Amino acid sequence: MAMSSNVRSKTAQRPGWFGYSSFLLLMAVAAQGAEFRGNVVDADSGKPIAARVYLQNATGEWLLVNSAATSGSALPYLEQWVPMPGSAERHTTVSAHPFLVELPRGEYMIEIERGKEFIPLRQRIEIADAPVEQTFRLKRWIDLAQRGWFSGETHVHRRIGELPNVMLAEDLNVAFPVTFWTVRSDAAPGLEPSPLRSQGPSPFGPREDRGFDPIRIDPTHVILPRNTEYEIFSVGGRKHTLGALFLLNHRSVFTNRAPPVARISEQAHAEGALMDLDKHSWPWSMMLVPVAKVDLFELSNNSVWRTQFGFNQVPPFTPPWTKLEQDSPNTLTEWGWLNYGFEVYYALLNCGFRLAPTAGTASGVHPVPLGYSRVYVHTGKRFSVDEWLRGLKAGRSFVTTGPMLFATVNDKLPSETIQFKRPPTGGVAVDIESISEKPVARIEILVNGEVVESVVPDLMKIPEGAWRAKLNRRVAIKETSWLVVRSVEPQPDGRKRFAHTAPWHLSVAGKPIAPRREQVQYFISLMEQEIHRNREILQPAALAEFEQALQAYRLLLPRAR
């Protein structure tokens, strides 16, 4: 599925967005200089590989590169979160062919990355008057496919025509591009770009419906092309935010409007689709969990970027039982935002909702590379998209923004339900292997959302250049519980990357899990506030779903503690 190497997007149409015209002018000036040609290869095999390329001159201007091969492709990506000038993502994804660019004399910085499993390369280059050719060798620090793990992300706004280039450059195995989209309660999802997110015409045209069948780029990289986003910002023609919900890998074209959502969810599930919550902080999110029977929770969502964290305002109604990291009275740090999501996820698990973790970036409308956050699903060494989907739904997985985390409980992978007639003598065996590009600071075991072990691991540098730690722990289980493992990898700039497993469910004497009263009350309070906020706006059928969710949470109170 080769694409033209001359693909260019038009200038973004909103004020404050960095336009392509500046790049085109810069390239015209650069044409008077020398040609720079680069080759990206796997350091071990010497074979050409696709990658993401950043190129910056001495004054800080970002440059794009072209493919040097007629059969190759080079896709520019230029996105910026308008309120934050430092949150700009400007790169080119190149196919497994040489790339080139005309440059004037001077010094440049080039950065090359490929997904999560290769060590990023950063290097200065000098350009004089003669052509320069250089080979860049990317070193793999881990090979997840060899271990039977394959990656994906569930919130993708790239056009289907872009994905063969971008997925290979990021080594992302499975992608779910949004095909149908609506931002209004009175409009069914359509193919046209959202009026709230449009950044001008895409060089690939409008979104397109390619049907239900998977599009295979190669044996281990697959596009699942039929997905729908309901992202409601207006109700009955009136500005009113409810939030977003994803239907992933459905068979038919949905003509339903939302809200209400229950009938949409029933049809989607009947077609084998998955329901993804998107963000936990949307006003309607905690209604969707019991009413729409949501399958997936994004532990890393579209507010987590490679560049500067942008969505930093403290949201209303954050969990009262935890203190979130802030850098001012009104703003969260990125780690505070992530922990907000973790705590809501843990509370939902405590309430008995079986939600599998996932990750999404909204690459295509947010300043973030495709797959910067991703979920790895275990299928065994033979990749199968059907098995990958089953594993995603079940939670045979872990989510990461950087480090890799492999764990078992009583020799079982995440997602397993382990049953005991009585509390297990000596607890359960938790075996953990952490491998990371940079040293992890701690590895944590959580039971029912509480950290029961926090370990500063003994790290060993391995030949691939990464850091490895192994832990073996016995964890006491006194009642029906769930257990997860997470790790934290500090970065030189002070930010943190993480890995987080899906839960194991530990059933004792067949009893249900006992929710925490303060968490149940939190969800009840959210629903009461939403019923009040929506009472004069939503139609009765839609408002009734909030009442239904409120009742579902209230029914948990008798067994709460």
N, C-alpha and C positions, 0 to 999 in steps of 0.2 A: 504494500500500500504506500508506494513512494509519493512524496509530495514535492512541489516545486521549491527550489532553494531560494526563490525570490519572493517568498511570502512576506508581506508587510501589512500591519494593521494601520488603520487610519487614526488620526489624532483623536484622543479621548475628547468627548464633547462637553465635559463638565469643567467649570473653573477650578483651577488649582491642580488639575491632573497634568503630569509631565507628558507633553505631547511628543509624538513620533517626528513631527516636523523638525524639532531640535536635533534629533539624531540624523535625519536626512541631510540637514545643513552641515553637520559635523562630518558626515561621511563624504560630502562633496568636497569639503576642504581637505579631508584626509586623502582624497584620490591623488593629490599631488605628491604624496610621500611614497614610502616603500611598502611592499606587500609583506604581511606577516601570515604565515601558514602554520597551523597547528594540527597535530595528530594526537588523539587520545587513545591510549591502549591499556589493556589489562597488564599490570606489571609482571604477573606470573606467566601468562600465556603469550604475551606480545600481540594478542589479537585486538583489532580496533573495537572500541565500545562507544555507545552513545553516552552523552553526558550533558550536564548543565554548566554553562560557561558565563562567568562574570568578567568583564574587562573594563578597567577604569584608568583614565589618564591622570597626569600629575596634578591637575586642577580639580579633580573629583568628578569629572563628567563621565557618564556611563556610555559604553560603546556596544554596538551589536556586531556579531560576526555572521558570515554567510557560509553556506556549504560550498566546498570546492568541487563537489561531484555532481554531475547532472542527475544522478540517481539518489542523491542525498537530500537532506532537508535541514533547515535551520529556522526555528520558530522564536521570534522575539516575545518577551513577556515583560510588560511594563505596567505595574499597578502601584498605587499609593493610597494610603488611608489619609484623606484630605486634612483632617484636623491635626495630623502629626507629620510634619515634613520628613522626620527621620524614619518613617515607616514605608519606605519605597522598596519594591522588589523589581529589579531590572536585570534580566538575564536573557540568554539565548539557549534553548535546548537544541543540541545538534545530534544528528544521526551518526552511526558508526562509520563516518567518512571524514576526511580532512576538512578543516574549516579555514577560512581566510578572511582577512580584513586589510584595507589600505590604511596606513597610519603615518602621520608626520613624525619627524624626528622627535625623540624624547623617551621618557621612562614611563612604564605602564605597570599596573598590577593586574595579574590574571588569577582568578580563582576558578577551580574546576571541581565539581561535585557530581556524584552519581548515587542518588538514593541514600540509604542508611548504612550500607554494608561496605563502603569504600572509604578510606581515609581521605578527607578533602585535601586538595593540593592548592597551595598559595605561593606565588612566585612573582618576582619582578622581572621584567623583560626590557631590554634596551633596543631601540630602533634608530638606525642611522639612515644611510641613503640606499643601502643594498637590501634586496629581499632577504627575509629571515624565515627559516623553517625550523620548527622545534617539535619534539615528541614529548608528550606528557604521559607519564606512567602512573596510573592510579592503582594503589595497593588495596586489595581486599583484606579487611580485618576480620571478616566472618562470612560464612556462606550458609545462610538460613535454609536454602533449598536442599542442601546436602543433609540437613537435619530434619527435613520433612515439613518445614514451615514456609508458607507463602503469604505475601503481603497484599493488602488492599486498602482502599478507603471509600467511604460511603457518601461523601458530600462533594461532588465534582461538578464544576460549571464550565469545564472545557468542552469545546465542540468535539463531536465524534471524529471529525476529520483531523483534529490536532493529536488525538490520543496515540496513534501508532508511533509518532515521533516522541511524545512526552513520556508515555509510559515506559518506553525502552530507555530513555535518558534517565529516568528515575528508578528503573528496575522495579516498577510497581506491577504486581501480577494481575490484580483485578480492580476495575474501576466501574463506577455506576454514574455515568454522566446524566445530569438532569435533562430530560427530554421535554416534559410538559411542566408548566409553571403558571401559577396565578398568585396575585397579591391582593385579590379582592374577593369578598364573600359572594358577590353577585356575578362572578365570572368563573366558568369552568377552566381548568388548566389548559393552556394552549402552547403552541410552538414559538410564538413571537417572543422576543426578548422582553423581560420585565421592564415596565416603564420606570421603575425605581432603581434599577440596576444597570440600565443600558449605558454603555460607554462608547456608543457609536457602532457602526456596522462592523461585524467581524469579517475578516478575510475569508472565513469559511461559510459565510452566510448565516441565516437563522438556524436555530436548532432544528433538527430533523428527526423524524421517526423512522428508524431502521427496522422496526418490528421487534419481536421478542427474542429471536434466536441469538445466542452469543456470537460476537465478532471476534474471531481468533487472529491475533497479530502473529503469534507463533505458538508452539505447544504449551508455553507456560505464561503467556500474557494474553488476557481476555477482557474484552469490553462487554458488559451487560447493558444493552443499549436502551431499555425501556424503563424509565424511572420518572416519578412525578413529585414535584414539590408544591405543597400548599403553604404559602407564606402570607398570612392574612394581616394586612395593614389598614384595610378599610372594610366597614360593615354597612351595607345599605347605602353606599355612596358617602358615608361619613368616616373621616379619619379615626381609626380605632384599631389598635394593635392587639392581636391575639397571639401570633407566633407562627412557627413553622412545623411541618410534619412531612416526612419523606415516605413514599411508597417505592420500594426497591424491587426491581425485577418482576414486575407484574405483566400479565399477558394481554389484557385488553386495554383500550384507551378509555380513561375515566372521564365521564361527563358530569359527575356529581359536583356540586358546589359545597363549600364548607364555610362555617359549620352548618349543620351537625356533622360529626365525624364517624359515629359508630357504624353506619351503613357502609361508608367508604372502607373502613377497616375490615369489616366482614367480607366484603367483596375481594379486597386485596389478599387477605389470608386464604380465602377459598381458591385463589389463583396461585397460591404458594409464595406470595410476595412477603417481604419483611417490612415492618414498620419501624422507622428510625426517628427517635425523639428530636434530633437536632440538638438545640441547647436547652438545658435544664432551667434557664432563667426566663424563658418566654412566659407571658402571663397565663397561657392555657396549658403549659407543659404538664403540670401535676394533675390536671383533669384528664389529659390524654392517656396517662399510664393505666388507670383502671378502666377507662371507657373505650379507648381505641386498642387496648391490649397490645401496647407497644412492645416490640421485641428487643430493640437496641438502644443503648445509651452511649452518647459520645463522650468518653472520658477526656478526650482531647478534641476540641471543636474548632470552628472557624475563627475564633479569637486568638489562636495560638499560631504565631508566625515565626519565620526565620529572622525577620527584621524586628524592629522595636515593637513592643507590646502596645496595642492601640486602644482596645476596649477596656479602659482602666477605671471608669467611674464605678464607685461602690453601688451595686444594684440595691433596690429596695427589697426588704423581706429576706435578707440572708439568714442562714440557720443560726438561731440564738445560742445553740449549745457549743459553738466553736468560735474561736477568735481567728479571723482571717488576716494574713499578712498584708499590711498597707504601707504605702510610702508617703501618704498624706491623709488628713482626716477624710478626704473625699475620694481617694483613689486607692485601688488595689494594686499590688504588684501582680505580675504574671503568675507567680506561685500562689498568691492569695486567690486569684481567679480559678486556678486549677483545683485548689483545695475546696473551694466552694462547690465545684462540680463533684469532687470525690465525696464530700459529706452528704450531698443530696442523694447520690447513688447509694451510699451505704445505708441511709435512712430508708430508701425504697426497698433495698434488700431485706432490711430488718422487718419491714412490713409484709414480707413474703412475696414480693414481686420478683419474678425470675427474668431479669434483664441482662442480656449479654453486652459486654463492652465493645465499643467500636471507636473509630476516629474519622474525622473529616476535616477538610481544609477550606472548602469553597474556592479552591484555586480556579481562576477564571474571572472572579469578581473581587477577590481579596488579595492583598500583597503577600502571597505565600506560594512556594513551589508545590506542585502536585505531590501528594504523599509525604509532605513534611511531617505530619502526624499520620501514623498508619497502624492498622491492626494486622498481626500475624496469626494465621490460622494453621493448625496442624492437620495435614492430610496424609502424612506418610510421604516417602520419597517420590512417589508417582503423583504428579499434580492432576487433580480432577476438579473441574469447576463445580460439579454437583456436590462432591465431597467437601469442597471449600465452603459452599453455601450452607451445608448442613453443620459444619463446624463453627461457622460464624454465628448461626442462630443458637446453637447449643452453648457456645462460649468455650470452645476448645481453642483458646486464644490468649494473646496478651497484646496490649496497646503500648506503643512506644513513640517518644519523640527523639530517641537517641540510643539508649542502652538496650541490650537484649537480656531477657530474663526467662530462664527455663526452670520450671518447678514441678514437683509431683507431691501429692499427699497420699500416703500409703501406696506409693508406686502408680498412682493414677493421675492423668493429666487434668487440667482445669475443665470444668463443666460437669464432672462426675458427681453423682449423689452417692454418698457412702453411708450405709445404714448400720446402726448399732442397736442391739437390744437394750443395752445399758451404757452409761458413760464408759468409754474405752479405758481400761487400766493402762496407765502409762501414756495416755494421750495418743495422738496421731503422729506419724513420721512425716516431717516436711523436709524434702531434699531440694536444695536450690543451687543453681549454677547461674552466675552473673558474668556476662562478657560485655565489655564496653570499650568504646574508643578512648575515652578518658576515664580516670579512676572514679568509681562511684563512692560517695561519702557514707552511705548507709543503705542497708537492706532491712526492710520491715516486714513483719508478719502481723496481719490484723485479723482478729476474730470479732465478728459482728460490729465492725467499724472501729474497734479499739486496738491500738498498737500493743501487742503482747510481747513482741521481741523487736528491738531496734539494735542492729549490729553494725559496728564499724568493721567491715570485713578485712581479712588479710588478703591482699591483692598480689597476684603474680603476673609479671609481664610475660606474654606468650610470643612465640616467634612471629606471628602475624602483626605484631605491634600493638595489640590490644591488651586490656587488663582483665584478668579472670579471678573469680572468687567462688568457692564452693562452701556451702553450709549444710549441716545436718542437725535438725532440731526435733525435739519431742514437744508437742503443744497439747496442753490439757484441754479436753472438751467435756464440759459438764452437762450440756443440754443441746438441743437442736440448734445448730449454728451454721454460719458460712465462714469461709476463710479465704483471704487473698494475700498475695505477696506483691510488694512494690519496691523499687529501688530509685535512688536519686543520684544524678550525675551533675555536680556543679560545673559551670562553664567559666572560662577566664573572664568573661564580662560580668560575672555575678549572677547570671540567670541559671536556671536549673532545667535539665532534661530528666525525663523519668521513664520508667517502664512499670507496667501494672498488669498483673494477671487477671483473668476472669476468675470468678469464685468457684470453690468447691463447696458443695452443700452436704452438711454432715447431719444426718437425721438420727436422733436418739429416741428409742422407744416409740417411734411413729408419731411423735408429738410435733405440732407446728412450732415455728419460731415465735418467740415472745417479743413483740415490738417494744421499743422504748416510748414511754408515754409522751415525753417532750417532742419526739419526732412525729408521732401521730397528731399531736395537737398543732404542730407546725403546719402539716398538710391540711388539717381542718381549717386552720386560720386562713391559709392561702385560698382555699375554696370559698370560704365565707366572704373574703374580700372581693374575689372575682365575681361572685353572685351579685354583690352590691354594685360593683363597677359596671356590670353588664346588664343589669335588670331593665333599664330603659332603652337598651340598644339591641340586644339579641332577640330573635324570634323565640317563641315558647319552646320549640323542639330543641333549639341550640342551648337555651338557658337550662333546660331540663338535664342536659348532660353534665353541667356543673353540679346540679343538685344530686345527680346519680353518683358522681365522684365524691361529693361531700358525704353521702350516706356510706359509700364503700370505706372511707377512712374512719367514720364514726363506728362502724361495726368492728374495727380493730381495737377499740378502747377496752372492752371487757377483758381481753387477754394481755393488755399492755402492762408494763411495770415501770 
